[in-house]
Amino acid sequence: MLPDAALVPLQFGLIDPGLFGLLNVLVAVVVGYFTYQDAKTRRTDSPKLWAGGMALASLLLNLLGFLLAFAVYYLVVIRD
């Protein structure tokens, strides 16, 4: 019989925690970079602040925080 940890890969049974953390950081960097580029082309007052906020939300709060921060960014910056 398989141990319980091997049945649920998101509980680190099959995925190494270091790899999962590295992937989370990589996604945060990519989100911050593309947010900065978009905010810079739209000539907002603070593209670095938007990029940092989106990257931090993506890093610390994962999907829920990222979606919340993106909704705020969309309502404030992107929507005309």
CNS distance restraints for C-alpha pairs under 8 A (distance, minus, plus):
assign (resid   2 and name CA) (resid   6 and name CA) 6.50 0.50 0.50
assign (resid   2 and name CA) (resid   7 and name CA) 7.28 0.50 0.50
assign (resid   3 and name CA) (resid   7 and name CA) 7.06 0.50 0.50
assign (resid   4 and name CA) (resid   8 and name CA) 7.02 0.50 0.50
assign (resid   5 and name CA) (resid   9 and name CA) 7.19 0.50 0.50
assign (resid   5 and name CA) (resid  11 and name CA) 6.60 0.50 0.50
assign (resid   5 and name CA) (resid  12 and name CA) 7.08 0.50 0.50
assign (resid   5 and name CA) (resid  13 and name CA) 4.51 0.50 0.50
assign (resid   5 and name CA) (resid  14 and name CA) 7.91 0.50 0.50
assign (resid   6 and name CA) (resid  13 and name CA) 4.53 0.50 0.50
assign (resid   6 and name CA) (resid  14 and name CA) 6.16 0.50 0.50
assign (resid   7 and name CA) (resid  13 and name CA) 7.07 0.50 0.50
assign (resid   8 and name CA) (resid  12 and name CA) 7.47 0.50 0.50
assign (resid   8 and name CA) (resid  13 and name CA) 6.17 0.50 0.50
assign (resid   8 and name CA) (resid  14 and name CA) 7.73 0.50 0.50
assign (resid   9 and name CA) (resid  13 and name CA) 4.89 0.50 0.50
assign (resid   9 and name CA) (resid  14 and name CA) 4.85 0.50 0.50
assign (resid   9 and name CA) (resid  15 and name CA) 6.06 0.50 0.50
assign (resid  10 and name CA) (resid  14 and name CA) 7.65 0.50 0.50
assign (resid  10 and name CA) (resid  15 and name CA) 6.98 0.50 0.50
assign (resid  11 and name CA) (resid  15 and name CA) 7.90 0.50 0.50
assign (resid  12 and name CA) (resid  16 and name CA) 6.02 0.50 0.50
assign (resid  12 and name CA) (resid  17 and name CA) 6.19 0.50 0.50
assign (resid  15 and name CA) (resid  19 and name CA) 7.23 0.50 0.50
assign (resid  15 and name CA) (resid  20 and name CA) 6.95 0.50 0.50
assign (resid  16 and name CA) (resid  20 and name CA) 6.39 0.50 0.50
assign (resid  17 and name CA) (resid  21 and name CA) 6.16 0.50 0.50
assign (resid  18 and name CA) (resid  22 and name CA) 6.13 0.50 0.50
assign (resid  19 and name CA) (resid  23 and name CA) 6.13 0.50 0.50
assign (resid  20 and name CA) (resid  24 and name CA) 6.30 0.50 0.50
assign (resid  21 and name CA) (resid  25 and name CA) 6.32 0.50 0.50
assign (resid  22 and name CA) (resid  26 and name CA) 6.13 0.50 0.50
assign (resid  23 and name CA) (resid  27 and name CA) 6.18 0.50 0.50
assign (resid  24 and name CA) (resid  28 and name CA) 6.30 0.50 0.50
assign (resid  24 and name CA) (resid  58 and name CA) 8.00 0.50 0.50
assign (resid  24 and name CA) (resid  59 and name CA) 6.22 0.50 0.50
assign (resid  24 and name CA) (resid  62 and name CA) 7.89 0.50 0.50
assign (resid  25 and name CA) (resid  29 and name CA) 6.27 0.50 0.50
assign (resid  25 and name CA) (resid  59 and name CA) 6.24 0.50 0.50
assign (resid  26 and name CA) (resid  30 and name CA) 6.28 0.50 0.50
assign (resid  27 and name CA) (resid  31 and name CA) 6.07 0.50 0.50
assign (resid  27 and name CA) (resid  58 and name CA) 7.46 0.50 0.50
assign (resid  27 and name CA) (resid  59 and name CA) 7.69 0.50 0.50
assign (resid  28 and name CA) (resid  32 and name CA) 6.09 0.50 0.50
assign (resid  28 and name CA) (resid  54 and name CA) 7.77 0.50 0.50
assign (resid  28 and name CA) (resid  55 and name CA) 4.60 0.50 0.50
assign (resid  28 and name CA) (resid  56 and name CA) 6.97 0.50 0.50
assign (resid  28 and name CA) (resid  58 and name CA) 5.33 0.50 0.50
assign (resid  28 and name CA) (resid  59 and name CA) 5.27 0.50 0.50
assign (resid  29 and name CA) (resid  33 and name CA) 6.10 0.50 0.50
assign (resid  29 and name CA) (resid  55 and name CA) 6.23 0.50 0.50
assign (resid  30 and name CA) (resid  34 and name CA) 6.24 0.50 0.50
assign (resid  30 and name CA) (resid  55 and name CA) 7.97 0.50 0.50
assign (resid  31 and name CA) (resid  35 and name CA) 6.04 0.50 0.50
assign (resid  31 and name CA) (resid  51 and name CA) 7.55 0.50 0.50
assign (resid  31 and name CA) (resid  54 and name CA) 6.74 0.50 0.50
assign (resid  31 and name CA) (resid  55 and name CA) 5.76 0.50 0.50
assign (resid  31 and name CA) (resid  58 and name CA) 7.45 0.50 0.50
assign (resid  32 and name CA) (resid  36 and name CA) 6.04 0.50 0.50
assign (resid  32 and name CA) (resid  50 and name CA) 7.95 0.50 0.50
assign (resid  32 and name CA) (resid  51 and name CA) 4.39 0.50 0.50
assign (resid  32 and name CA) (resid  52 and name CA) 6.12 0.50 0.50
assign (resid  32 and name CA) (resid  53 and name CA) 7.93 0.50 0.50
assign (resid  32 and name CA) (resid  54 and name CA) 5.91 0.50 0.50
assign (resid  32 and name CA) (resid  55 and name CA) 4.60 0.50 0.50
assign (resid  33 and name CA) (resid  37 and name CA) 6.27 0.50 0.50
assign (resid  33 and name CA) (resid  51 and name CA) 6.63 0.50 0.50
assign (resid  34 and name CA) (resid  38 and name CA) 6.12 0.50 0.50
assign (resid  34 and name CA) (resid  51 and name CA) 7.79 0.50 0.50
assign (resid  35 and name CA) (resid  39 and name CA) 5.99 0.50 0.50
assign (resid  35 and name CA) (resid  47 and name CA) 7.70 0.50 0.50
assign (resid  35 and name CA) (resid  50 and name CA) 6.82 0.50 0.50
assign (resid  35 and name CA) (resid  51 and name CA) 5.12 0.50 0.50
assign (resid  35 and name CA) (resid  54 and name CA) 7.23 0.50 0.50
assign (resid  36 and name CA) (resid  40 and name CA) 5.94 0.50 0.50
assign (resid  36 and name CA) (resid  47 and name CA) 5.27 0.50 0.50
assign (resid  36 and name CA) (resid  48 and name CA) 6.10 0.50 0.50
assign (resid  36 and name CA) (resid  50 and name CA) 6.77 0.50 0.50
assign (resid  36 and name CA) (resid  51 and name CA) 4.81 0.50 0.50
assign (resid  37 and name CA) (resid  41 and name CA) 6.26 0.50 0.50
assign (resid  37 and name CA) (resid  47 and name CA) 7.83 0.50 0.50
assign (resid  38 and name CA) (resid  42 and name CA) 6.28 0.50 0.50
assign (resid  39 and name CA) (resid  43 and name CA) 6.19 0.50 0.50
assign (resid  39 and name CA) (resid  44 and name CA) 5.70 0.50 0.50
assign (resid  39 and name CA) (resid  46 and name CA) 7.79 0.50 0.50
assign (resid  39 and name CA) (resid  47 and name CA) 4.95 0.50 0.50
assign (resid  39 and name CA) (resid  50 and name CA) 7.31 0.50 0.50
assign (resid  39 and name CA) (resid  51 and name CA) 7.98 0.50 0.50
assign (resid  39 and name CA) (resid  77 and name CA) 7.58 0.50 0.50
assign (resid  40 and name CA) (resid  44 and name CA) 6.33 0.50 0.50
assign (resid  40 and name CA) (resid  47 and name CA) 5.57 0.50 0.50
assign (resid  42 and name CA) (resid  77 and name CA) 7.86 0.50 0.50
assign (resid  43 and name CA) (resid  47 and name CA) 7.85 0.50 0.50
assign (resid  44 and name CA) (resid  77 and name CA) 7.39 0.50 0.50
assign (resid  46 and name CA) (resid  50 and name CA) 6.56 0.50 0.50
assign (resid  47 and name CA) (resid  51 and name CA) 6.12 0.50 0.50
assign (resid  48 and name CA) (resid  52 and name CA) 5.99 0.50 0.50
assign (resid  49 and name CA) (resid  53 and name CA) 6.00 0.50 0.50
assign (resid  50 and name CA) (resid  54 and name CA) 6.06 0.50 0.50
assign (resid  50 and name CA) (resid  73 and name CA) 7.63 0.50 0.50
assign (resid  51 and name CA) (resid  55 and name CA) 6.02 0.50 0.50
assign (resid  52 and name CA) (resid  56 and name CA) 5.92 0.50 0.50
assign (resid  53 and name CA) (resid  57 and name CA) 6.02 0.50 0.50
assign (resid  53 and name CA) (resid  69 and name CA) 7.54 0.50 0.50
assign (resid  54 and name CA) (resid  58 and name CA) 6.03 0.50 0.50
assign (resid  54 and name CA) (resid  66 and name CA) 6.53 0.50 0.50
assign (resid  54 and name CA) (resid  69 and name CA) 6.02 0.50 0.50
assign (resid  54 and name CA) (resid  70 and name CA) 7.10 0.50 0.50
assign (resid  55 and name CA) (resid  59 and name CA) 6.00 0.50 0.50
assign (resid  56 and name CA) (resid  60 and name CA) 5.89 0.50 0.50
assign (resid  56 and name CA) (resid  61 and name CA) 7.85 0.50 0.50
assign (resid  57 and name CA) (resid  61 and name CA) 5.29 0.50 0.50
assign (resid  57 and name CA) (resid  62 and name CA) 6.72 0.50 0.50
assign (resid  57 and name CA) (resid  65 and name CA) 5.12 0.50 0.50
assign (resid  57 and name CA) (resid  66 and name CA) 5.24 0.50 0.50
assign (resid  57 and name CA) (resid  69 and name CA) 6.64 0.50 0.50
assign (resid  58 and name CA) (resid  62 and name CA) 4.73 0.50 0.50
assign (resid  58 and name CA) (resid  63 and name CA) 6.56 0.50 0.50
assign (resid  58 and name CA) (resid  65 and name CA) 6.16 0.50 0.50
assign (resid  58 and name CA) (resid  66 and name CA) 4.67 0.50 0.50
assign (resid  60 and name CA) (resid  65 and name CA) 7.61 0.50 0.50
assign (resid  61 and name CA) (resid  65 and name CA) 4.52 0.50 0.50
assign (resid  61 and name CA) (resid  66 and name CA) 6.78 0.50 0.50
assign (resid  62 and name CA) (resid  66 and name CA) 6.01 0.50 0.50
assign (resid  63 and name CA) (resid  67 and name CA) 6.09 0.50 0.50
assign (resid  64 and name CA) (resid  68 and name CA) 6.25 0.50 0.50
assign (resid  65 and name CA) (resid  69 and name CA) 6.08 0.50 0.50
assign (resid  66 and name CA) (resid  70 and name CA) 5.96 0.50 0.50
assign (resid  67 and name CA) (resid  71 and name CA) 6.08 0.50 0.50
assign (resid  68 and name CA) (resid  72 and name CA) 6.46 0.50 0.50
assign (resid  69 and name CA) (resid  73 and name CA) 6.15 0.50 0.50
assign (resid  70 and name CA) (resid  74 and name CA) 5.93 0.50 0.50
assign (resid  71 and name CA) (resid  75 and name CA) 6.16 0.50 0.50
assign (resid  72 and name CA) (resid  76 and name CA) 6.05 0.50 0.50
assign (resid  73 and name CA) (resid  77 and name CA) 5.53 0.50 0.50
assign (resid  73 and name CA) (resid  78 and name CA) 6.84 0.50 0.50
assign (resid  74 and name CA) (resid  78 and name CA) 4.76 0.50 0.50
assign (resid  74 and name CA) (resid  79 and name CA) 5.86 0.50 0.50
assign (resid  75 and name CA) (resid  79 and name CA) 5.54 0.50 0.50
